[in-house]
């Protein structure tokens, strides 16, 4: 249709592009790490086994700027797919639930939420190259054909860019473009990052990404930030590959078959839920700084995981139960199939859930009941720990009397060193400070593989006595003394602990001269068990 003569032409396009871009930059992402997660999603969906993130300063001090680069060794993209990837909603996999993305918003939306310009480089293996060409590419480890295109906020605002530029072969690809195939995403003119300090950006990103992509990291995905490889962080403290572990699973895993929507009972998806209980007695004395560092303080809640990727973490499905401090000491993980996206109310940025009522009704009662049971157990455990402070007096006495003895040999028995390494993984208190208030001795309870009544771990001048709760001596003699409120029996227990500390120290003193002491301890323990065990 034409316009009426003399009147200004009216713009009726569905999107006012310049305003849309500026408005979009203000919405969607809670943090720089959340925006980076979108790019990691894309890399994983492209089959990458290695993803490298760099956050670096460029330019002189006067014109210092931060650039962020995400590179991977995935399949790469052809020119058509590359161009589509920078369109809002331009995904070639729109509403595909087999991977992590669905709507094609991640790359442009996440990038422009943090930077005024995003440039994408990508390359693929070409089967029609000659053997000579492939050999030459392998020698220099640089692809022969790297395609590039970009989006620039300033050009869009000035109406200089209305389409994603057609990809071109770049003659000078960045050094990250290496290997048979892959993609590099570079953010420049970064004006929306969380912080201007690179160390702060990196620290926050490491914490979020290590938890969000933990299941992929445990499956051998290598994800680095400024060259440092991330180790998956398990908020449940259960996984053997996680840096911090030591919790125990509480109850059996729960499984539900939930309708996709209340109106379609014939279409369902599975929801799997598990709980963990943190070791109160082992960890309650940790310094507050250490509790914050390993995620205990203010870390309680429910981790919601879609297709192996965490999409939200918070206080969900707990009914009328209010959150308490004790709730920091148990955790919950909910894993669900992507077919239930609508039931969980997943947003396109994959940062939060808004569960529908029929899902809440299906799983909330069991979760609330379990949470209340755990909270009650943990409250009792804290009361016991505070009332007991089980070994402190014996540890203090032995440490004070150490000056009366000859120093331990510098050489540490391999078994004692190995046990100490294992103990540090499940007892952060041993990792936080080698000596607390001058104490060289620690006593802990832990199952011992060789069934000795006690064992010991050692590093330097710190010795840890390990009392085995599975041995009959613990059950019949030591545990009753431990639980007794009688003053004489408490004194007797303290002397027994000193006896065991002395035995462990004596064995440690012989570590460089005799290999028979551990065998003697084991035989003594077996004989003691045989004499005491009337069951």
KOLFI-689923 format. One record per residue: residue in one letter; x, y negated, z of N, C-alpha, C, CB in turn. Coordinates in steps of 0.1 Angstrom, whole numbers, plus 5000, padded with zeros to 4 digits. Glycine has a CB too. Layout:
BEGIN
AXYZXYZXYZXYZ...
END
This chain:
BEGIN
X500850125000500050005000500949885000499150005012X500449774994501249654993500949565005500849574981X501549455006501349355017500549235012502649315024X499849175021499049055017500048945014498049015028X499848875003500748764999500948665010500348704986X502148625013502448515022502648565037501348415022X502248695039502448745053503748835054501248835057X504348835065505548915068505249065067506248875081X506149135060506049275059506049345073507149345050X505249435076505149495089505849635089503649515093X506749645099507449775101506649875109508849755107X506149975103505350075110506050215111504050095103X507350215110508050345112507750395126509550325110X507750535126507350595139508350565150507350745137X509650545146510650515156511350385152511750625156X511450295161512250175160513650215164511750045168X514450255154515650325156516650255166516450345143X516850125164517850055173517350055187518049905168X516050035189515550035203515450175209514149965204X515150265200515050405205516450455210514650495193X517450425203518850465207519150405220519850435196X518950275222519250205234518450255246519150055233X517150285244516350345254516750485258514850335250X517050565248517450705250518750705259517750775237X519650615257520850615265520550595280521750505260X519450545284519150515298518350635304518350385299X518050735296517250845302517850975300515850845294X517551065309517851205307518851275315518251225293X520051215318521151285324521551235338522351285315X521551325347521851285361523351245363521551395371X524251305355525651285357526451315344526151375368X527651275344528551305332528651455331529951235334X528751525342528851675342527651735335529051725356X526451675338525251725332525251705317524051665338X525751595312525851575298526951665292526251425295X528051685298529051775293528551915292530251775302X527651955301527052085301526352115288526052105313X525752015282525052035269526052075259524351905265X527252015259528252055249528752195252529351955249X528852225264529352365268528252465263529552375283X527052435265525952515260526152545245524552455262X526352435237526452455223527652545219526652315216X528752525226529952605224529652755227531152555232X529052775238528752915241527752975231528052925255X526852905226525852955216526552975203524752855214X527652905200528452925188529453035190529152795184X529453115201530253225202531653195208530353295190X531853085213533153045218533553125230533252895222X534853165231535453235243536353135250536153355239X536753025244537552925250536952785248539052935245X536752715258536252575258537152485266534752565263X537652375260538552285267537952145267539952285260X537852095279537451955281538651875286536251955292X538751755280539751665284539151525287540951655273X539651465298539151335301540451255303538251335314X540751165293542051105293541950955291542951165282X542950875296543050735294543750705281543650665306X543350615273544050575261544150425261543250625248X545150375253545350235252546250175263543950155253X546550045262547349975272546549945284547949845266X547249905295546649865307545549765305547649815317X545749665297544749565295543549615287545449445287X543749705278542749765270542449915273542949745255X542749945285542550095289541150135287543050115303X541050255281539650315279539750465282539150285265X538650525285538650675287537950735275537850705300X538650845271538050925260537851065266538950935248X536751125261536351265265536251345253534951265273X536951465254536951555242536551695247538351555236X535651755239535251895242535551975229533751915246X536452075231536852155219536652305222538352135215X536252385212536052525214536552605202534552545216X536552735203536952825193535752905187538052925198X534652835187533452905182533452915167532252835187X532252945162532152975147532252855139530753035144X532152735145532152615137530852595129533352615127X530852485121529552455113529952425099528852345120X528952455090529152405076528652265076528352495066X528952195065528652045064527152025067528951995051X526252105062524852085064524452095079523952185056X524952195086524652215100525252105108525152355104X526452065104527151955112526251835111528551925106X525851795100525051675099523751685107524651645084X523051805106521851825114522151815129521251955110X523251865133523551865147523551735154524851935150X523751625147523751485152522451415151524851405146X521451485145520051435145519351475157519351485132X518551375163517751405174516651505170517151275181X516651625175515751735171516151795158514351675169X517351775153517751835141518351975141518751745134X518052045152518652175153518252275142518252235167X519152355138518752465129518152585136519952515120X518152575150517652685158516452635166518752745167X515652545161514552485169513652585175513752385161X513452575189512652665196513052815196511152665191X514352825193514952965194515352995208516252975184X514753095214515053125229516053225231513753165235X516853265221517853365222519153305228518153435209X519253175228520453115233520153015244521253045222X521052915246520852815257520152695252522252775262X520152665240519452545235518152575228520352465225X517252475227515952505220515552385211514952525230X515952265214515252155207516252075198514652065217X517452095199518352015190518651875195517852015176X518351855208518551715213519951705221517451685223X520551815224521651815233522851735229522051955236X523351765217524651695213524451545211525051755199X523451495204523351345202522951285215522451315191X521951345222521451285234522451275245520151365239X523151385248524151395258525251295255524651535261X525751295243526951215239526651065241527351245225X525551025235525250875235524750835249524150845225X524450925258524150885272525450845279523450995279X526550885274527850855281528750765273528550985283X528650755259529550685251528850615240530650785245X529450515234528850435223529150505210529350295223X530050595210530350665197530750805200531550595190X530150895192530551035192530951075178529351125197X532151145178532651195165532751345166534051135161X532351415156532351565156533251615145530951625155X534151705148535051775138534651925139536551745141X534651985128534352125128534952195116532852155128X535252325117535852395106535452545108537352385106X535452615097535152765097536152835089533752785091X536252965092537053055084536453065070537253195090X537353065060536853075046537353195040537252945038X536553295037536953425031537453415017535753515032X537253305010537653294996539053224995536653214988X539653195006540953135005541953245001541453065018X542953204994544053294991544853345003544953234980X545453455002546253505013547353405016546853645009X547953345006548953245008548453135016549553194995X547253085013546752965020546453005034545452925013X545953125037545653165050546853185058544853305050X547953235052549153245059549753115063550253325051X549653015054550152885056549352815068550052795044X548052845068547252785079547552845092545752815076X547852975092548253045105549552995110548353195103X550552965101551852915105551652785113552752905093X550952695107550852565114549652555123550652455103X548852665123547752675133546752565131548252685147X546652505119545752395117544852435105546552265113X543552415107542552455096542852375083541152435100X542552435072542752365059541652265056542852475048X540452285061539352195058538552165070538452255047X538752045076538052005088537051895084538951955099X535751925086534651825083534451735095533351895079X534051615092533851515103532651425100535151435105X531851395110530951285109530751235123529551345103X529851135124529751065137528450985139530950965139X528150945151527150845154527750725162525950915162X527350605159527850495165526750405170528850415156X526550375183525450295188525450155182525550295203X526650095181526749955177526349945162528149905178X526750045154526350035140524850055138527050145132X524250145147522750165146522050035150522350285156X522449975161521849855166521949745155522449805179X523049735148523149635137522549675124524649605135X521849785125521149845113522149875102520149745107X523349905105524349955096524350105094525749905100X523650175103523550315102522150355105524450385113X521450415095520150465096520050615094519150395087X521150675088521250815086522550865092521150855071X522550995096523851055100524751055087523651195106X525950995088526750995076527051135071528150925080X527151145058527451275052528851325056527451265036X529051445061530351495065531351485054530251635071X532551445058533751435049534851525054534151295047X535751565046536951635050537951535055537551725038X538351545067539251455073540751495070539051435088X541551395066542951425063543751435076543451315054X543351365086544151365099543251415110544651225101X542951545111542151585123542951575136541751735120X542251565147542951555160543651685163541951525171X544551685172545351805175544551925180546451775184X543351895186542552005191542052095180541451945199X542052045168541552125156542552225153541152035144X542452345159543452455156542752585157544552445167X543252685150542652815150541852845138541852835163X541252955138540453005126539152925124540153145126X538552895135537252815135537052745148536052915131X536152655148535852585160535252445158537052565168X534952375169534352245168535052155179532852255171X535152025176535751935185534751815186537151885182X534251785198533351665200534151565208532051705207X534251435203535051335209534151215213536151295200X534151175225533351055230534350945231532651085243X534050835224534950715225534050595229535650685212X534650485233533850375238532950415249533050305227X533450495259532650545270532350435280533450665277X531050405280530650295289529650345300530050185281X529250475300528250525309528750635317527050565301X530050655319530550765327530250745341532050785324X530250845349529950835364530950745371530050975370X532150745366533150665374534250625364533750755385X535050515368536150475360537450535364536250325361X537350615375538550685379538550825373538650695394X539550865365539550995359539451105369540751005349X540251095379540351205389538951235395541351175400X538151125397536851145403535851215393536251015407X535951175380535151235370535451385369535351165356X536751415369537151555367536751635379538751565366X536951585391536551655403535051695403536951575416X534251595400532751615400532351715389532051485398X533051705377532751795366533151935370533451745354X534251955376534752085379533752155389536152075386X533252075399532352135409531052175402532052035420X530452095394529252125387529352235377528651995381X530352225368530452325358530752465363531452275347X531652465374531952595379530752665385533052575390X529852595390528652655395527652685384527952575406X527452585375526452595365526652715355526352465357X527952735352528352835342529052955348529152775331X528752975361529553085368529353215362529053085383X528153255357527953385352528753405339526453415349X528853305331529653305319531153315322529453185310X531553235332533053245336533353385342533253135347X532453445348532753585353532753685342531753625364X532153645331532253735319533353695309530853735311X534353635315535553605308535553485298535953725299X534553395299534653265293535753185299533253195293X536653125291537653045297537252895294539053075290X537052825305536652685305537652605313535152665310X538252515306539352435313538952285313540652445306X539352215323539252065323540652005326538252015334X541151925316542451875317543451985319542551765327X543252095313544252205314544052305325545552155314X543252265335543052355346541752445344542852275359X542052575345540952675343539952675354541552815340X538652675351537652675362537452825366536352615357X537252845379536852975385535352955389537753015396X534553055385533153045388532853025403532453165383X532052925406531652905420530352975423531652755424X530253065432529053135436528453075448529353285438X527253005446526652945458526153045468525552855454X526053175463525553285472526753345480524853385465X528053315476529253365482529253515482529353315496X528753575471528753725470529653785459527353765466X529953705449530653765437532153785441530553675425X532653895437534053935440535053845432534354075438X534653785421535553705413535553555417535053715398X534653525426534553385431535653355440533153355437X536053225441537153185450536753195464537553045447X535453155467534953165481533853275481534353025485X534053365490533053475491533153525505533353595481X532253615509532253665522530853685528533053575531X529853635520528453655525527953795522527453555517X526853835527526253965524524853945519526254055537X524454035510523154025504522054065514522954115492X521053985515519954005525518754075518519553875531X518554195522517454275516517654315501516154185516X516654375495516854425482516454305472515854545479X516954325460516554225450515054235447517354245437X514354125445512954115442512754105427512254005450X511754165422511454155407509954135405512054275399X509654035397508254005394508053995379507853865400X506854035375506454025361505453915361505854165355X505753805355504953675356504453645342505753565362X503153605341502553565328503253435323501053545329X503353425310503953305304503053185308504053315289X501753205308500853095312499653165318500453005300X498853095326497753155333496653205323497053055342X496753165311495753205301496153315292495353085292X497453355293497953465285498653575293499053405275X497753645300498253755308498953865301497153805317X498753875288499353985280500853955276498554005267X501253825278502653785276503253755289502753665266X504253825292504953815305506453805304504553925315X507053765315508553765315508953805329509153625312X510253855331510753895344511453785351511654015342X511153785364511853695374512553785384510853595380X513853765386514653845396515153755407515753925389X515053785419515353705430516253775440514153645437X517253715445518053775456518453665466519353845450X518653715478519053625489520453665494518053625500X521153575500522453605507522453535521523653565499X523253595530523353545543524853515546522753645554X525153395549526553355551527053405565526753205550X528353435566528853495578529053385589530253565576X528053365597528153255607529253275617526853255615X529453395622530553415632531953385626530553555638X532153415614533453395608533653255603533653485595X532553185600532753045594532252935602532053045581X531652955613530952845620532052745626530052895632X533252795629534252705635535052635625535152785644X534752645612535552575602535352425604535052615588X536452345602536252195602535152155593537652125599X534552045596533451985588533951955574532851865594X535151915573535751885559535852005551537151815561X536252115557536352245550534952295546537052345559X534052285555532652325552532052245540531752305564X532452125539531952045527532752085515532251895530X534052115516534852155505534352275498536252165509X534052375506533652505500532152515498534052615509X531352405501529952405497528952445508529752475485X529352465520528452505531527552395535529152565543X528152285539527352165544526552105533528352065550X525252095536524352035526524252115513524651885524X524652235514524652325502523552425501525952395500X522752425511521652525511520652495500520952525524X519952605496518952585485518852705476519252465477X518052685465517752785456518452745442516252805454X519152845437519752825424518852895413521252885423X518452815404517552865393518352885380516252765391X518353005375519253045365518453095353520253145369X518653025341517953065329519053125319517252945322X518853255315519753315306521253305310519553255292X521453315323522853315328523353175331523753375318X522553075328523052935330522152865340523052855317X522752805351521952735361521352615355522852705373X519952595357519252475352518852385364518052525344X518852435376518452345387518952405400516952325387X519052325410519452375423518752285434521052365425X517952345442517252255452516352345461516452155445X515352275467514452345477513152375469514252245489X513152495464511952535456511252655462512352565441X509952665459509152785462509152815477509652905454X509352725486509352745500508052725507510452665506X507052695500505752675507505752565517505252805513X505352595529505252485539506452485548504052515548X507452565545508752565553509552435550509552685550X509852365560510652245559512152285560510352145570X512952205554514352245553515052195567515052165542X515852285572516652265585518152275582516152365596X518852235592520352255591520752395590521052185603X520052485597520352625596520252685582519452705606X519452615574519252665560520452655551518052595554X521452585556522752575549523452715549523652475555X522952805558523752925560523053055553523852955574X522153025544521653135535521353075522520353195541X521353155511521153105498520253205490522553095490X519753145479518753225471519153195456517353185474X519053295448519153275433517953335426520553345428X517353265417516253305409516753315394515053215411X516653425388517053445374515753475366518053555372X515553405355514353425347514653435332513253325350X513753495325513953505310513453385303513153635305X514053345292513653215285512153215281514453195273X511553335280510153335276509253255286509653475274X509853245298509153175309509453025310509353245322X510052965300510452825301509252735305510952785287X508152765299506952675302506452695316505852705292X506552825321506152855335506952775345506153005337X508352775342509252705351509252555348510652765349X508752515337508752365334510052315331508152285345X510852385322512252345319512152225310512952465312X512952125313513052005305514052025294513451875314X514051935284514951965272516351935276514551865261X516651865287518051845291518551955301518151715299X517652055304517952165312518652125325518952255304X518052025332518551985345517652005356518951835344X516352035353515452045364514252135360514951915369X513552185370512352265368511152195373512552405373X509952215367508652165372507752285372508152045364X507852385381507052505380505552485380507452595391X504952565372503452565371502852635383502952625358X501552605386500952665398500952815399499552605400X500652875387500553025387501853085390500053075373X503053025387504353085390504553065405505453015382X504252945410504452915425503653015433503952775428X502353045429501553135436502053275436500053135430X502753315425503253455423504453485432503653475409X505353385433506653415440506853345454507753385431X506153235456506353155467506153225481505553025467X505053305482504853365495505953455500503553445495X506553535491507653625495508853535498507953725484X509153435490510353355492510253275506510553255481X509053225509508853155521509053245533507453085522X508453365532508653465543510053505546507853585540X510853525535512253565536513053445541512753605522X512753325537513553215541513353195556513053085534X512153205561511853195575512553295583510353195578X512653425578513353535585514853505586513053665578X515353455575516853425575517153305584517253385560X516353205584516553085592516553125607515552975590X515653215610515553265624516853345628514353345626X517253435619518453515621519653425623518653615610X519753325615520953235615520953155627521053155602X519853105632519753035644520253115656518252985647X519853245657520353335667521853355666519653465667X522353365654523753395652524553275656524053415637X524053145654524853035658524853025674524152905652X523653055680523653055694524653155700522253085699X524653275694525653375699527053325697525453505692X527353265686528753225683529153115693528853165668X528253015695528552915705528752965719527552805704X527853065722527953115736529153205738526653195739X529553275728530653365729531953305728530553465718X532253225717533553175714534553295717533953045722X534253405711534753535716536253545720534453635706X537053505711538453545713539353425716538953605700X538753305718539553185720540553195731538753065721X540153245743541053245754542253345752540253295767X541953455746543053555744544053495733542453685739X543453435723544353375713545253265719543453315701X544653185727545353075734546453125743544452985742X546153235751547153285760548353345753546453395769X548053425742549153485735549953385728548553585724X549353275723550153165716551053095726549253065709X550553075738551353005748552553095753550452965760X552353225753553453315758554353355747552753435764X554153315735555053345724556453295726554453285711X556653195734557953135736558853225744557853005743X558253325751558953415760559553535752558053465771X559153545739559553655731560553625720558253725725X561253725715562153705704561253665691563053825701X561753585683560953545670560753675662561753445662X559653675655559353785646560253775634557853785641X560653895628561453895616560853815605561854035612X561653755597561053675585560453775575562153595579X560953895574560353985565559054035570561354105563X558054035562556654075565556354205558555553965562X555854305565555454425559554454405548554854525570X554654475536553754445525552354465528554154545513X552054575536550554595540550054485548550454735547X550854425557550354315565550154195557551254285576X551054175547550854055538549654075529552154035530X549454195524548254215515546954205523548354355509X546954255535545754235543545454095546545854315556X546554015549546353875551545753805539547653805555X546153835527545553775515544153805514546353825503X543753935517542353975517541553905527542154125518X542053885539541353815550541153675547542153825563X542053605540541853465536540653445527543153415530X540453545518539353535509537953535515539453645498X537853615526536553625533536453545546536253765536X537553485550537653395562538253265559538353475574X537553165555538153035551538852975563537052945547X538553005575539252955587540752985586538653005600X541053105581542453135580543153065568542553285577X542353005559542952935548543052785550542052965536X542252735560542152595562543452535568540952555570X543952605578545152565585545952685590544952465597X547152695587547952815592547952825607549352805587X548052715614548052715629547152605633549452695634X546152635641545152545646545552515661543652585645X545852395664546152355678547352435683544952365687X548252465675549452545679549252695681549952485692X548152745677547852885679548452965668546352915680X549253065672549853155662549053285660551253185666X548153305669547353435669545853405666547553505682X545353495658543853495656543353635658543553435642X542153645662541453775663540153775655541153815678X539953865647538653875639538154015639538853825625X536854035637536254165635536054185620534954175643X536554305615536354335601536654485599537254255592X535854545590536054695587537454705581535054745578X538154815586539554845581539454975573540454865593X540154965561540055075551540555205557540755045539X541655205565542255325569541655385582543755305571X540555315587539855365599540655355612539455505597X541655275612542355245625541455165634543655175622X541655175647540855085656541154945654541055125671X542454915651542854785648543954785638543354715661X544154665631545154645622545654505623544754685607X546554465615546954325616547354275602548054305626X547154145600547654075588548653965593546554015580X549653935584550653835589551053755577551753905596X551353625580551953535570552853445578550953465561X554153445576555053355584554953385598554653205582X554653285607554553315621553153325626555253205629X552153335617550753355620550453505619549853265611X549853555630549453695630547953705634550253775641X547253785626545853805628545553945632545053765615X544953965644544554095648543154125642544554105664X543054245636541754275630541254395638541954315615X540054375645539454485653538354545644538854425666X538354675643537454745634536154785642538154875629X535054725638533754755645533254895642532754645641X533854965632533355095628533955205637533555125614X534955175645535655275653534855305666537055225656X534855425670534155465683534555385695534255605685X535855345696536355275707535655135708537855255706X535455075696534654945696533254965701534654885682X532655075696531255095700531055135715530655215692X531955215720531755275734532355185745532255415734X533455115741534155045752534254895750535655105753X534754865738534954715736533754635734535854705723X532754685726531454605724530754585737530654685714X530554685746529954655759530654545767529854775767X531954545766532654435773532454305767534154465774X532354305753532154185746530854125749532254215731X529854205751528454155753528154125768527454255747X529054165776528754155791528854015795529754245799X528053975805528053845811528753855825526653785813X529253975829529953985841531353925840529954135845X531753845850533053775849534153875849533253675860X534153985857535254075858535354155844534954175869X534254185838534254255826534754165814532854315822X534454045815534953945805536553935807534353805807X536953935819538453925821539154055816538753905836X538454175819538954295814539054295798538154415819X537954245792537954235777539154155772536654185772X539454035779540553955775541854025776540553825783X542054105787543254175788543454285778543354245802X542254345774542354445763542654385750540954515762X542154265748542554195735544054165735541754065734X544654125747546054095748546854225746546354035761X546354335751547054455748547054485733546254575756X545954465726545954495712546854395704544554495707X546854275709547654175702549154215704547454035708X549454255716550854305719551254425710551054335734X550354515708550554635700550754585685549454735701X549954495681550154445667551454375665548954355663X551754285675553054215674554254305675553154115686X554154415683555254505684555454575670554954615694X554354615664554454675650555054575640553054725645X554654445641555154345632556654325635554454215634X557154335647558554315651559454425645558754315665X558854545642559554655637559454675622559054785643X558754575615558454585601559654595592557654475597X560854535597562054545589562954655592562754415590X562554745602563354855606562754985606563854825620X561354995606560755125607559455125599560355155622X559255235592558055245585557055345591558355295570X557455395603556655495610555555425619557455585619X555655305622554755235631553255235626555155095634X553055205613551655205608551055355609551655155594X551955455606551455585606551055625621552455685601X551955585630551655615644550355555649552855565653X550155425645548855355648547655435643548855215643X547855475630546755545624546455685631547055575609X547455755634547355885641546755865655548655955642X547155755662546655725675545155695674547355605681X544755615664543355575662542555695659543255475650X543055795651542255915647542056005660542955995636X543156015667543056095680542056035689544456115686X542155895691541255825700539755845695541555675700X539555835682538155855677537655995680538155835662X538556095678538156235681537856255695539356335677X538656195705538356215719537056145723539556165727X536756035717535555955721534255995714535855815719X534456045702533256065694532456185698533656075679X531356165705530556275709529256295700530056265724X529356235688528156235679528456335668527756095674
END
